């Protein structure tokens, strides 16, 4: 899964929320802030767990307001690491 999450997702603990959710679901991957205010996420693991993870992304942490979770067109992406990491 490679997505961009839009809305109020920076400065509200969203990356930490994503990392903790991914670790609980035993997913590999990364999350990072984008310069346009969005958050980019790449994750891989068991299909059922990835589906659950995507649902959690739509909720976000308490102070976030997610407006969309959009798939990124296939292309080059950073290596997916385990454990899931916050990338710079």
Secondary structure as the mmCIF struct_conf table of DSSP 4:
data_model
#
loop_
_struct_conf.conf_type_id
_struct_conf.id
_struct_conf.beg_label_comp_id
_struct_conf.beg_label_asym_id
_struct_conf.beg_label_seq_id
_struct_conf.end_label_comp_id
_struct_conf.end_label_asym_id
_struct_conf.end_label_seq_id
STRN STRN1 UNK A 2 UNK A 8
BEND BEND1 UNK A 10 UNK A 13
HELX_RH_AL_P HELX_RH_AL_P1 UNK A 14 UNK A 24
TURN_TY1_P TURN_TY1_P1 UNK A 25 UNK A 26
STRN STRN2 UNK A 28 UNK A 33
TURN_TY1_P TURN_TY1_P2 UNK A 35 UNK A 36
BEND BEND2 UNK A 37 UNK A 37
STRN STRN3 UNK A 39 UNK A 44
BEND BEND3 UNK A 45 UNK A 45
HELX_RH_AL_P HELX_RH_AL_P2 UNK A 47 UNK A 59
BEND BEND4 UNK A 61 UNK A 61
TURN_TY1_P TURN_TY1_P3 UNK A 62 UNK A 63
STRN STRN4 UNK A 65 UNK A 71
HELX_LH_PP_P HELX_LH_PP_P1 UNK A 72 UNK A 73
BEND BEND5 UNK A 74 UNK A 74
HELX_LH_PP_P HELX_LH_PP_P2 UNK A 78 UNK A 80
BEND BEND6 UNK A 82 UNK A 83
STRN STRN5 UNK A 85 UNK A 86
#
